[in-house]
Amino acid sequence: MEIQLQENLSQQQPNYHKKKESTEIFNINSNNQDNYSQSYQVSTNTDSKEEPRFYDPNKIISLKNVHKTYLLGVEGVTALRGVSVDIKEGEFITILGTSGGGKTTMLNIMGTIDKPTKGDVFICGQKIKSTTDDKFLASLRLTKLGFVFQTFNLIQSLTALENVELPMILRGELSRDTIRERAIDLLTQVGLKERLNHFPNQLSGGEQQRVTISRALSNNPKILLLDEPTGDLDTKSTDYVMKILLDLNIKKGITMVMVTHDVALKNYANRVVRMIDGKVNAIEVIPTEKREENLRLLEEAVQSHTQSQLQKDQQSNGSGVSNHKDLGVRTGVVQQVALKGFVHLNEEIEIQDGQNEGQRQKNGNQQNHQHLQQNGSKTEYRKPGEYPIFQFAKQRKAQEQAIKQFQH
C-alpha cells in the first residue's frame, strides 16, 4: 500500500521560525497558489488594532490565561482554568490527560469551534475573543485550519472523492477541474487511488481516516487539529495514519496539535502538554534523538505491514495487487457536525448548475468526470452540483427566500 508522500519533498526538519513553502500536491499550479494566498489575508476588523504586549507573531497559536465555562442551567461547568500555551509554526504538539481534563476544549478553542470565556487567543495572528463574529471564524477555519476527528465526520451520501472536494467547493476559488484534480492527488498520496468512488460505509476505519486527512488538507491549511485521530483504529491502521501525519509535519512543515489518550504516541511529538482538571500540569520536551528513533521504528513497522499484506495477497490471488481493508474498527459518524470545521452553520451556500440525483448525467462530456479506470471499465463521477448535500442546501435556500417574500 503506497502511503508515502512525494519523494522529492525535503527530508529536513522544519525551521519553526521560517515560513514554509507548499509543494505541488497542495498547489496544483501557480494561479491557484495566488488565489489561496490572497484569501489567507483574513480581515481583522472585529478586533482592536492594539495587540497585547505579550503577543508574539512567531507563534502560530498562542493562548494566554484562557478560561472556558459552559453554562448548564443556572450553574456553570468550568472546562479550562487559566491555560497558557504557545506553539511555534511547524511544531507537532501532543495533548495528554484523563477524560474531563480539558484537552478537547482547548483543541476546540484553538480551532475556533469554541470561544474563550476569558483570556487571549491568537490563531495565525488573528485575535479571537468571546465576541468575535462567527462568519469571521468560519472564514478562518476554512482557509487556515484543518480538522481530523476520531469519528471521521465524513458525509455518508458523498463518495471519498466528493468528501475531499467539499471544502474547496465551499471556498469557491478553484475551477471544478482543478478541484477534482487536487482531490484525486490528495487521496492518491494517502494510498486511496482505487477507492475514490467508494462511500464511507464501503471503507474501513483506517481508510475513512485517510479520507478525513485528505479532506483536512484540501484548502492548504497552516494547522491540523487532531482529536483522537487513532482512537478508533487498530495498531496497523494507527501506524499508517501516524506515518502520514508525521510526513506532513516533517516534510511540509504543517503545524499539528493532537489530543490523545495513547501515551505511546507522545514520543512522535516535539512537545507534550499534560492537562489535569482544566489546567496545564506540565509541558515535556521530547529529545530530538528519542523522536528520531521512534520515527525510524514507525517507518519499519509500516514497511513490515505493507510487505506482510502483499505476501498474503500474492498467496491468495496470485498477484501483487492488495485487496487489504483495515479491520477491527468501530464507527460513530456524527454527520450533524461534519461541516463545522468548514463553514458557519447559518451561512448560505451558493449552488450553481445543480441537478437532482435522478438526473445525473451518464455520459458527461468532460474528461475529468470519468477518466479513471476500475476493473477495466470507466468510473463515472458526479459533478459538485449533483451532490445530495448541495441539493438539500439549494432546497433550503429556496424555502428561506419564499418565506422572506411572504413576510414582505
C-alpha positions as a Markdown table, in Angstrom:
| # | Residue | x | y | z |
|---|---|---|---|---|
| 1 | Met | 0.0 | 0.0 | 0.0 |
| 2 | Glu | 1.5 | 3.3 | -1.1 |
| 3 | Ile | 1.2 | 6.0 | 1.6 |
| 4 | Gln | 4.5 | 7.8 | 1.1 |
| 5 | Leu | 4.3 | 11.5 | 0.2 |
| 6 | Gln | 6.1 | 12.7 | -2.9 |
| 7 | Glu | 9.7 | 11.6 | -2.9 |
| 8 | Asn | 11.1 | 14.9 | -3.9 |
| 9 | Leu | 10.0 | 16.6 | -0.7 |
| 10 | Ser | 12.6 | 17.9 | 1.6 |
| 11 | Gln | 13.8 | 15.4 | 4.2 |
| 12 | Gln | 14.9 | 18.1 | 6.7 |
| 13 | Gln | 13.2 | 19.0 | 10.0 |
| 14 | Pro | 11.2 | 22.2 | 9.6 |
| 15 | Asn | 12.6 | 25.5 | 10.7 |
| 16 | Tyr | 10.0 | 26.8 | 13.1 |
| 17 | His | 10.9 | 30.4 | 12.5 |
| 18 | Lys | 10.7 | 30.2 | 8.7 |
| 19 | Lys | 7.5 | 30.3 | 6.7 |
| 20 | Lys | 7.1 | 27.1 | 4.8 |
| 21 | Glu | 6.5 | 26.9 | 1.1 |
| 22 | Ser | 3.9 | 24.5 | 0.0 |
| 23 | Thr | 4.7 | 21.8 | -2.6 |
| 24 | Glu | 3.0 | 20.7 | -5.7 |
| 25 | Ile | 0.4 | 18.4 | -4.2 |
| 26 | Phe | -1.1 | 21.4 | -2.3 |
| 27 | Asn | -0.8 | 23.9 | -5.1 |
| 28 | Ile | -1.8 | 22.5 | -8.4 |
| 29 | Asn | -0.4 | 25.5 | -10.3 |
| 30 | Ser | 0.8 | 29.0 | -9.6 |
| 31 | Asn | -2.6 | 30.6 | -10.3 |
| 32 | Asn | -4.1 | 28.5 | -7.5 |
| 33 | Gln | -1.3 | 29.5 | -5.2 |
| 34 | Asp | -2.1 | 33.2 | -5.8 |
| 35 | Asn | -5.8 | 32.6 | -5.2 |
| 36 | Tyr | -5.1 | 30.8 | -1.9 |
| 37 | Ser | -2.5 | 33.3 | -0.7 |
| 38 | Gln | -4.9 | 36.2 | -1.2 |
| 39 | Ser | -7.7 | 34.5 | 0.8 |
| 40 | Tyr | -5.3 | 33.8 | 3.6 |
| 41 | Gln | -5.4 | 37.5 | 4.5 |
| 42 | Val | -8.4 | 37.2 | 6.7 |
| 43 | Ser | -9.8 | 40.5 | 7.9 |
| 44 | Thr | -9.2 | 41.6 | 11.5 |
| 45 | Asn | -11.8 | 44.4 | 11.6 |
| 46 | Thr | -13.5 | 42.6 | 14.5 |
| 47 | Asp | -10.6 | 43.4 | 16.9 |
| 48 | Ser | -8.7 | 46.4 | 18.2 |
| 49 | Lys | -5.6 | 47.4 | 16.3 |
| 50 | Glu | -3.6 | 47.5 | 19.6 |
| 51 | Glu | -2.4 | 44.0 | 20.4 |
| 52 | Pro | -1.5 | 42.9 | 24.0 |
| 53 | Arg | 2.2 | 43.3 | 24.8 |
| 54 | Phe | 2.8 | 39.5 | 25.1 |
| 55 | Tyr | 1.7 | 38.7 | 21.5 |
| 56 | Asp | 4.5 | 37.1 | 19.6 |
| 57 | Pro | 3.9 | 37.0 | 15.8 |
| 58 | Asn | 6.3 | 34.0 | 15.6 |
| 59 | Lys | 3.8 | 31.9 | 17.5 |
| 60 | Ile | 1.2 | 30.4 | 15.1 |
| 61 | Ile | -1.0 | 29.5 | 18.2 |
| 62 | Ser | -1.0 | 31.5 | 21.4 |
| 63 | Leu | -3.3 | 31.0 | 24.5 |
| 64 | Lys | -2.8 | 33.3 | 27.5 |
| 65 | Asn | -4.7 | 32.7 | 30.7 |
| 66 | Val | -7.6 | 31.2 | 28.9 |
| 67 | His | -10.7 | 30.2 | 30.8 |
| 68 | Lys | -13.8 | 28.4 | 29.4 |
| 69 | Thr | -17.0 | 27.9 | 31.3 |
| 70 | Tyr | -20.1 | 26.2 | 29.8 |
| 71 | Leu | -23.4 | 27.3 | 31.2 |
| 72 | Leu | -25.8 | 24.4 | 32.2 |
| 73 | Gly | -29.0 | 25.9 | 33.5 |
| 74 | Val | -28.2 | 28.3 | 36.3 |
| 75 | Glu | -24.8 | 26.8 | 37.0 |
| 76 | Gly | -21.6 | 26.8 | 35.1 |
| 77 | Val | -19.1 | 24.0 | 34.4 |
| 78 | Thr | -15.5 | 25.1 | 34.1 |
| 79 | Ala | -13.5 | 23.3 | 31.4 |
| 80 | Leu | -10.4 | 25.4 | 31.3 |
| 81 | Arg | -8.8 | 27.3 | 34.2 |
| 82 | Gly | -6.1 | 29.8 | 33.1 |
| 83 | Val | -4.5 | 27.8 | 30.3 |
| 84 | Ser | -1.4 | 29.4 | 28.7 |
| 85 | Val | 0.3 | 27.7 | 25.7 |
| 86 | Asp | 2.5 | 28.9 | 22.8 |
| 87 | Ile | 3.0 | 26.8 | 19.7 |
| 88 | Lys | 5.6 | 27.7 | 17.0 |
| 89 | Glu | 4.9 | 27.2 | 13.3 |
| 90 | Gly | 5.9 | 23.6 | 12.3 |
| 91 | Glu | 5.7 | 22.1 | 15.7 |
| 92 | Phe | 4.0 | 18.8 | 16.5 |
| 93 | Ile | 2.3 | 19.1 | 19.9 |
| 94 | Thr | 0.6 | 16.2 | 21.7 |
| 95 | Ile | -2.0 | 17.0 | 24.4 |
| 96 | Leu | -2.3 | 14.2 | 27.0 |
| 97 | Gly | -4.7 | 13.9 | 30.0 |
| 98 | Thr | -7.5 | 12.0 | 31.5 |
| 99 | Ser | -11.1 | 12.4 | 30.4 |
| 100 | Gly | -12.6 | 15.7 | 31.6 |
| 101 | Gly | -9.1 | 17.2 | 31.8 |
| 102 | Gly | -9.9 | 19.9 | 29.2 |
| 103 | Lys | -7.9 | 18.5 | 26.3 |
| 104 | Thr | -10.7 | 18.7 | 23.7 |
| 105 | Thr | -12.0 | 22.0 | 24.9 |
| 106 | Met | -8.5 | 23.5 | 24.4 |
| 107 | Leu | -8.3 | 22.0 | 20.9 |
| 108 | Asn | -11.8 | 23.4 | 20.1 |
| 109 | Ile | -10.7 | 26.9 | 21.2 |
| 110 | Met | -7.6 | 26.6 | 19.0 |
| 111 | Gly | -9.9 | 25.6 | 16.2 |
| 112 | Thr | -12.3 | 28.5 | 16.9 |
| 113 | Ile | -15.1 | 26.0 | 17.3 |
| 114 | Asp | -15.4 | 27.3 | 20.8 |
| 115 | Lys | -14.7 | 30.8 | 22.0 |
| 116 | Pro | -12.9 | 31.6 | 25.3 |
| 117 | Thr | -14.9 | 32.9 | 28.2 |
| 118 | Lys | -11.9 | 34.9 | 29.3 |
| 119 | Gly | -8.3 | 35.3 | 28.2 |
| 120 | Asp | -6.4 | 36.0 | 25.0 |
| 121 | Val | -6.3 | 33.7 | 22.0 |
| 122 | Phe | -4.3 | 34.2 | 18.8 |
| 123 | Ile | -4.6 | 31.8 | 15.9 |
| 124 | Cys | -2.4 | 32.5 | 12.8 |
| 125 | Gly | -2.0 | 36.1 | 14.0 |
| 126 | Gln | -5.8 | 36.7 | 14.4 |
| 127 | Lys | -7.1 | 37.6 | 17.8 |
| 128 | Ile | -10.1 | 35.5 | 18.9 |
| 129 | Lys | -12.5 | 36.8 | 21.6 |
| 130 | Ser | -15.8 | 35.7 | 23.0 |
| 131 | Thr | -17.4 | 38.5 | 20.8 |
| 132 | Thr | -15.6 | 37.6 | 17.6 |
| 133 | Asp | -18.0 | 37.3 | 14.7 |
| 134 | Asp | -19.0 | 33.7 | 13.7 |
| 135 | Lys | -18.6 | 34.3 | 10.0 |
| 136 | Phe | -15.1 | 35.7 | 10.6 |
| 137 | Leu | -14.3 | 32.4 | 12.4 |
| 138 | Ala | -15.8 | 30.3 | 9.7 |
| 139 | Ser | -13.5 | 32.1 | 7.1 |
| 140 | Leu | -10.5 | 31.4 | 9.4 |
| 141 | Arg | -11.4 | 27.7 | 9.7 |
| 142 | Leu | -12.0 | 27.3 | 6.0 |
| 143 | Thr | -8.7 | 28.9 | 4.9 |
| 144 | Lys | -6.2 | 28.2 | 7.7 |
| 145 | Leu | -7.3 | 25.2 | 9.7 |
| 146 | Gly | -7.8 | 21.5 | 9.1 |
| 147 | Phe | -9.6 | 19.1 | 11.4 |
| 148 | Val | -9.3 | 15.3 | 11.9 |
| 149 | Phe | -11.7 | 13.8 | 14.3 |
| 150 | Gln | -11.9 | 10.4 | 16.0 |
| 151 | Thr | -15.3 | 9.6 | 14.4 |
| 152 | Phe | -14.2 | 10.7 | 10.9 |
| 153 | Asn | -17.3 | 13.0 | 10.4 |
| 154 | Leu | -17.5 | 12.1 | 6.7 |
| 155 | Ile | -20.7 | 12.8 | 4.9 |
| 156 | Gln | -22.3 | 9.4 | 4.2 |
| 157 | Ser | -24.1 | 10.5 | 1.0 |
| 158 | Leu | -20.8 | 11.6 | -0.6 |
| 159 | Thr | -18.0 | 9.4 | -2.0 |
| 160 | Ala | -14.5 | 9.6 | -0.7 |
| 161 | Leu | -13.6 | 11.9 | -3.6 |
| 162 | Glu | -16.6 | 14.2 | -3.1 |
| 163 | Asn | -15.9 | 14.5 | 0.6 |
| 164 | Val | -12.4 | 15.8 | -0.2 |
| 165 | Glu | -13.7 | 18.2 | -2.8 |
| 166 | Leu | -16.3 | 19.7 | -0.5 |
| 167 | Pro | -14.1 | 22.3 | 1.4 |
| 168 | Met | -12.7 | 23.5 | -1.9 |
| 169 | Ile | -16.2 | 23.9 | -3.3 |
| 170 | Leu | -17.3 | 25.8 | -0.2 |
| 171 | Arg | -14.3 | 28.1 | -0.5 |
| 172 | Gly | -15.3 | 28.8 | -4.1 |
| 173 | Glu | -12.0 | 29.9 | -5.6 |
| 174 | Leu | -10.9 | 27.0 | -7.9 |
| 175 | Ser | -12.4 | 25.6 | -11.0 |
| 176 | Arg | -14.2 | 22.3 | -11.0 |
| 177 | Asp | -11.5 | 20.6 | -13.0 |
| 178 | Thr | -8.8 | 21.9 | -10.6 |
| 179 | Ile | -10.8 | 20.8 | -7.5 |
| 180 | Arg | -11.2 | 17.3 | -8.9 |
| 181 | Glu | -7.6 | 17.0 | -9.9 |
| 182 | Arg | -6.5 | 18.2 | -6.5 |
| 183 | Ala | -8.8 | 15.8 | -4.6 |
| 184 | Ile | -7.6 | 12.9 | -6.7 |
| 185 | Asp | -4.0 | 13.8 | -5.9 |
| 186 | Leu | -4.6 | 14.1 | -2.2 |
| 187 | Leu | -6.3 | 10.7 | -2.0 |
| 188 | Thr | -3.6 | 9.1 | -4.1 |
| 189 | Gln | -1.0 | 10.4 | -1.7 |
| 190 | Val | -2.6 | 8.5 | 1.2 |
| 191 | Gly | -3.0 | 5.3 | -0.8 |
| 192 | Leu | -6.6 | 5.5 | -1.8 |
| 193 | Lys | -6.4 | 5.9 | -5.6 |
| 194 | Glu | -8.5 | 2.7 | -6.0 |
| 195 | Arg | -11.2 | 3.9 | -3.5 |
| 196 | Leu | -12.1 | 7.3 | -4.9 |
| 197 | Asn | -15.7 | 6.4 | -5.8 |
| 198 | His | -16.5 | 4.5 | -2.6 |
| 199 | Phe | -18.9 | 5.8 | 0.0 |
| 200 | Pro | -17.7 | 5.9 | 3.7 |
| 201 | Asn | -19.7 | 2.8 | 4.7 |
| 202 | Gln | -17.7 | 0.9 | 2.0 |
| 203 | Leu | -14.4 | 1.9 | 3.5 |
| 204 | Ser | -12.6 | 0.5 | 6.6 |
| 205 | Gly | -11.9 | 2.8 | 9.6 |
| 206 | Gly | -8.3 | 3.3 | 8.6 |
| 207 | Glu | -9.4 | 4.2 | 5.0 |
| 208 | Gln | -12.0 | 6.6 | 6.3 |
| 209 | Gln | -9.5 | 8.4 | 8.5 |
| 210 | Arg | -7.2 | 8.8 | 5.5 |
| 211 | Val | -10.1 | 10.4 | 3.6 |
| 212 | Thr | -10.6 | 12.7 | 6.6 |
| 213 | Ile | -6.9 | 13.7 | 6.5 |
| 214 | Ser | -7.1 | 14.4 | 2.7 |
| 215 | Arg | -10.2 | 16.5 | 3.2 |
| 216 | Ala | -8.5 | 18.4 | 6.0 |
| 217 | Leu | -5.6 | 19.2 | 3.7 |
| 218 | Ser | -7.7 | 20.2 | 0.7 |
| 219 | Asn | -7.6 | 24.0 | 1.4 |
| 220 | Asn | -3.9 | 24.0 | 2.2 |
| 221 | Pro | -4.2 | 24.7 | 5.9 |
| 222 | Lys | -1.4 | 26.0 | 8.1 |
| 223 | Ile | -2.6 | 24.0 | 11.1 |
| 224 | Leu | -4.0 | 20.5 | 11.5 |
| 225 | Leu | -6.0 | 19.9 | 14.7 |
| 226 | Leu | -6.3 | 16.2 | 15.5 |
| 227 | Asp | -8.8 | 14.9 | 18.1 |
| 228 | Glu | -8.0 | 11.3 | 18.9 |
| 229 | Pro | -7.2 | 10.6 | 15.2 |
| 230 | Thr | -6.2 | 7.0 | 16.0 |
| 231 | Gly | -8.7 | 6.3 | 18.8 |
| 232 | Asp | -11.0 | 4.0 | 16.7 |
| 233 | Leu | -8.2 | 2.3 | 14.8 |
| 234 | Asp | -6.2 | -1.0 | 15.3 |
| 235 | Thr | -2.4 | -1.0 | 15.6 |
| 236 | Lys | -1.7 | -1.4 | 11.9 |
| 237 | Ser | -4.1 | 1.4 | 10.9 |
| 238 | Thr | -2.7 | 3.6 | 13.6 |
| 239 | Asp | 0.8 | 3.1 | 12.2 |
| 240 | Tyr | -0.3 | 4.1 | 8.7 |
| 241 | Val | -2.2 | 7.2 | 9.9 |
| 242 | Met | 0.6 | 8.4 | 12.1 |
| 243 | Lys | 3.1 | 7.9 | 9.3 |
| 244 | Ile | 1.0 | 10.1 | 7.0 |
| 245 | Leu | 0.6 | 12.8 | 9.7 |
| 246 | Leu | 4.3 | 12.8 | 10.6 |
| 247 | Asp | 5.4 | 13.0 | 6.9 |
| 248 | Leu | 3.1 | 16.1 | 6.5 |
| 249 | Asn | 4.6 | 17.7 | 9.7 |
| 250 | Ile | 8.3 | 17.0 | 8.9 |
| 251 | Lys | 8.3 | 17.3 | 5.1 |
| 252 | Lys | 5.7 | 20.0 | 4.7 |
| 253 | Gly | 6.1 | 21.9 | 8.0 |
| 254 | Ile | 2.3 | 21.8 | 8.8 |
| 255 | Thr | 1.8 | 22.6 | 12.5 |
| 256 | Met | -0.1 | 19.8 | 14.3 |
| 257 | Val | -1.8 | 19.7 | 17.6 |
| 258 | Met | -3.0 | 16.2 | 18.6 |
| 259 | Val | -5.2 | 15.2 | 21.5 |
| 260 | Thr | -4.8 | 11.6 | 22.5 |
| 261 | His | -5.2 | 9.1 | 25.4 |
| 262 | Asp | -2.5 | 6.9 | 23.9 |
| 263 | Val | 0.7 | 7.6 | 25.8 |
| 264 | Ala | 2.7 | 5.6 | 23.3 |
| 265 | Leu | 2.1 | 8.3 | 20.7 |
| 266 | Lys | 3.7 | 11.1 | 22.7 |
| 267 | Asn | 7.3 | 10.4 | 21.5 |
| 268 | Tyr | 6.4 | 11.4 | 18.0 |
| 269 | Ala | 5.8 | 15.0 | 19.1 |
| 270 | Asn | 8.2 | 17.8 | 19.7 |
| 271 | Arg | 6.5 | 18.7 | 23.0 |
| 272 | Val | 3.8 | 17.1 | 25.2 |
| 273 | Val | 1.2 | 19.2 | 27.1 |
| 274 | Arg | -0.2 | 17.4 | 30.1 |
| 275 | Met | -3.7 | 18.5 | 31.2 |
| 276 | Ile | -5.3 | 17.9 | 34.6 |
| 277 | Asp | -8.6 | 19.4 | 35.8 |
| 278 | Gly | -8.6 | 22.1 | 33.1 |
| 279 | Lys | -5.1 | 23.3 | 33.8 |
| 280 | Val | -1.7 | 22.7 | 32.1 |
| 281 | Asn | 0.1 | 20.4 | 34.6 |
| 282 | Ala | 3.4 | 20.1 | 32.7 |
| 283 | Ile | 5.0 | 20.6 | 29.3 |
| 284 | Glu | 7.5 | 18.0 | 28.3 |
| 285 | Val | 10.1 | 18.5 | 25.6 |
| 286 | Ile | 10.8 | 15.3 | 23.7 |
| 287 | Pro | 14.6 | 14.9 | 22.9 |
| 288 | Thr | 15.4 | 15.0 | 19.2 |
| 289 | Glu | 17.2 | 11.7 | 19.4 |
| 290 | Lys | 14.2 | 10.0 | 21.0 |
| 291 | Arg | 11.8 | 11.3 | 18.5 |
| 292 | Glu | 14.0 | 10.3 | 15.5 |
| 293 | Glu | 14.3 | 6.8 | 16.9 |
| 294 | Asn | 10.6 | 6.5 | 17.2 |
| 295 | Leu | 10.1 | 7.8 | 13.7 |
| 296 | Arg | 12.6 | 5.2 | 12.4 |
| 297 | Leu | 10.7 | 2.4 | 14.3 |
| 298 | Leu | 7.4 | 3.6 | 12.8 |
| 299 | Glu | 8.9 | 3.6 | 9.3 |
| 300 | Glu | 10.0 | 0.0 | 9.8 |
| 301 | Ala | 6.6 | -1.0 | 11.2 |
| 302 | Val | 4.8 | 0.5 | 8.2 |
| 303 | Gln | 7.1 | -1.3 | 5.8 |
| 304 | Ser | 6.6 | -4.5 | 7.6 |
| 305 | His | 2.8 | -4.1 | 7.5 |
| 306 | Thr | 2.8 | -3.4 | 3.8 |
| 307 | Gln | 5.2 | -6.3 | 2.9 |
| 308 | Ser | 3.2 | -8.7 | 5.0 |
| 309 | Gln | -0.1 | -7.7 | 3.3 |
| 310 | Leu | 1.4 | -8.0 | -0.2 |
| 311 | Gln | 2.6 | -11.5 | 0.6 |
| 312 | Lys | -0.9 | -12.5 | 1.8 |
| 313 | Asp | -2.4 | -11.1 | -1.3 |
| 314 | Gln | 0.0 | -12.9 | -3.5 |
| 315 | Gln | -0.7 | -16.2 | -1.8 |
| 316 | Ser | -4.5 | -15.7 | -2.0 |
| 317 | Asn | -4.9 | -14.5 | -5.6 |
| 318 | Gly | -1.5 | -14.9 | -7.2 |
| 319 | Ser | -1.0 | -11.2 | -7.8 |
| 320 | Gly | 0.7 | -8.3 | -6.2 |
| 321 | Val | -2.4 | -6.2 | -6.0 |
| 322 | Ser | -3.5 | -5.5 | -2.5 |
| 323 | Asn | -7.2 | -6.1 | -1.6 |
| 324 | His | -6.5 | -5.1 | 2.0 |
| 325 | Lys | -9.0 | -3.3 | 4.2 |
| 326 | Asp | -8.1 | -2.2 | 7.7 |
| 327 | Leu | -10.1 | -4.2 | 10.2 |
| 328 | Gly | -11.0 | -4.0 | 13.9 |
| 329 | Val | -12.7 | -0.6 | 13.8 |
| 330 | Arg | -15.9 | 0.7 | 15.2 |
| 331 | Thr | -17.6 | 3.6 | 13.6 |
| 332 | Gly | -19.6 | 6.5 | 15.0 |
| 333 | Val | -20.1 | 9.2 | 12.4 |
| 334 | Val | -21.8 | 12.3 | 13.6 |
| 335 | Gln | -22.9 | 13.9 | 10.3 |
| 336 | Gln | -24.6 | 16.8 | 12.0 |
| 337 | Val | -21.3 | 18.4 | 12.8 |
| 338 | Ala | -19.4 | 17.2 | 9.7 |
| 339 | Leu | -19.2 | 20.7 | 8.2 |
| 340 | Lys | -18.4 | 22.5 | 11.5 |
| 341 | Gly | -14.7 | 22.8 | 10.5 |
| 342 | Phe | -15.6 | 24.3 | 7.1 |
| 343 | Val | -18.4 | 26.9 | 7.3 |
| 344 | His | -20.6 | 28.6 | 9.9 |
| 345 | Leu | -23.8 | 26.5 | 10.1 |
| 346 | Asn | -26.0 | 29.5 | 9.3 |
| 347 | Glu | -24.2 | 30.6 | 6.2 |
| 348 | Glu | -25.9 | 30.3 | 2.8 |
| 349 | Ile | -24.2 | 28.1 | 0.3 |
| 350 | Glu | -24.4 | 29.3 | -3.3 |
| 351 | Ile | -25.4 | 26.5 | -5.7 |
| 352 | Gln | -24.8 | 26.6 | -9.4 |
| 353 | Asp | -25.7 | 24.2 | -12.2 |
| 354 | Gly | -27.3 | 21.7 | -9.7 |
| 355 | Gln | -29.1 | 18.6 | -10.8 |
| 356 | Asn | -31.3 | 16.2 | -8.9 |
| 357 | Glu | -29.8 | 12.8 | -8.1 |
| 358 | Gly | -32.1 | 11.1 | -10.6 |
| 359 | Gln | -30.9 | 13.5 | -13.3 |
| 360 | Arg | -27.3 | 12.6 | -13.1 |
| 361 | Gln | -25.6 | 12.6 | -16.5 |
| 362 | Lys | -24.4 | 9.1 | -17.5 |
| 363 | Asn | -22.2 | 10.3 | -20.4 |
| 364 | Gly | -20.6 | 13.5 | -19.2 |
| 365 | Asn | -18.6 | 15.4 | -21.9 |
| 366 | Gln | -15.8 | 16.5 | -19.5 |
| 367 | Gln | -13.0 | 14.1 | -19.4 |
| 368 | Asn | -12.1 | 14.6 | -15.8 |
| 369 | His | -15.6 | 13.4 | -14.7 |
| 370 | Gln | -15.0 | 9.9 | -16.0 |
| 371 | His | -11.4 | 9.2 | -16.8 |
| 372 | Leu | -10.3 | 6.7 | -14.2 |
| 373 | Gln | -10.2 | 3.0 | -14.8 |
| 374 | Gln | -11.5 | 0.5 | -12.3 |
| 375 | Asn | -11.6 | -3.2 | -13.3 |
| 376 | Gly | -11.3 | -2.3 | -16.9 |
| 377 | Ser | -14.4 | 0.0 | -17.0 |
| 378 | Lys | -14.8 | 3.7 | -16.7 |
| 379 | Thr | -15.9 | 5.1 | -13.4 |
| 380 | Glu | -18.5 | 7.9 | -13.5 |
| 381 | Tyr | -18.3 | 10.8 | -11.1 |
| 382 | Arg | -21.0 | 13.2 | -10.0 |
| 383 | Lys | -20.5 | 16.9 | -10.6 |
| 384 | Pro | -20.4 | 19.1 | -7.4 |
| 385 | Gly | -23.9 | 20.4 | -8.1 |
| 386 | Glu | -25.2 | 16.9 | -8.0 |
| 387 | Tyr | -24.1 | 16.1 | -4.5 |
| 388 | Pro | -27.1 | 15.4 | -2.3 |
| 389 | Ile | -25.9 | 17.9 | 0.4 |
| 390 | Phe | -26.0 | 20.6 | -2.2 |
| 391 | Gln | -29.4 | 19.6 | -3.4 |
| 392 | Phe | -30.6 | 19.9 | 0.2 |
| 393 | Ala | -28.9 | 23.3 | 0.6 |
| 394 | Lys | -30.5 | 24.5 | -2.6 |
| 395 | Gln | -33.9 | 23.5 | -1.4 |
| 396 | Arg | -33.4 | 25.1 | 2.0 |
| 397 | Lys | -32.3 | 28.3 | 0.3 |
| 398 | Ala | -35.3 | 28.4 | -1.9 |
| 399 | Gln | -37.6 | 27.9 | 1.1 |
| 400 | Glu | -35.9 | 30.7 | 3.0 |
| 401 | Gln | -36.3 | 33.0 | 0.0 |
| 402 | Ala | -40.0 | 32.1 | -0.3 |
| 403 | Ile | -40.6 | 32.8 | 3.4 |
| 404 | Lys | -38.9 | 36.3 | 3.1 |
| 405 | Gln | -41.1 | 37.1 | 0.1 |
| 406 | Phe | -44.2 | 36.0 | 2.0 |
| 407 | Gln | -43.2 | 38.2 | 5.0 |
| 408 | His | -42.8 | 41.2 | 2.9 |
